[in-house]
Each structure stands twice: as C-alpha cells, then as structure tokens.
C-alpha cells in the first residue's frame, strides 16, 4: 500500500550539487518515520 503526502515545500540548501527540500512542520513528523527510504518525488514549479 502506498502513502501520499501533498504539501508545499521550500528549497533551503544547495551545496555540492545537492538540493534539500524542507517540508512544513506539520509533515516533518509524518515523514520522519520514512527516513532512509527511497521515495518518489514530483516537483511542480509554478510561474511567478
């Protein structure tokens, strides 16, 4: 069974060719239990 979370996130760091996406506080605990697992990510950038 898959679990889906939908939220807006912020790109907070870019170092050594790595990007970090920071989820909102209310999702951090939910995502913590999946630490270390491979996940599928869809990123949508809306025009400003």
N, C-alpha and C positions, 0 to 999 in steps of 0.2 A: 504494500500500500504506500502510495506517495503522499507527501505532505507539501502543501503550497503556502508560502507566505508572500504577500504582496505589500510593498511599502516603498516610500521614497527614501533614498539614502544619499549620503554625501561622500564624495571622493575627498579623503582627508590627507592622503600622503602619496607622494610619488618619489621613490628612491630606487636606484639600481634597477630600473626597468620594472618596478613593481607598483601596482595600484592597490590602494586599500579602500574598500567601500565600508563606510561606517553607518550601520543601521540605527534607527531611532531607539531610544531607551526601552520602549515597551516591547521591542522584538529581541533585544540582546539576550535576555534570559532564555527565551524560547529557542534561540539559535545556539546558545552555549552548549546544549546537550548534543549538538551535532558537530562539535569541534573535532577537526581532524578528518571528517568525512568529505568525500568528493561530492559536490553539489552542482546542479545545473543552474546557470545564471543567465537571465535575459536582461539586457540593459537597453533602455529606451531613452534617448536624448531628445528632448523636445526643443524646437527652435525658440529662441528668446524673442 
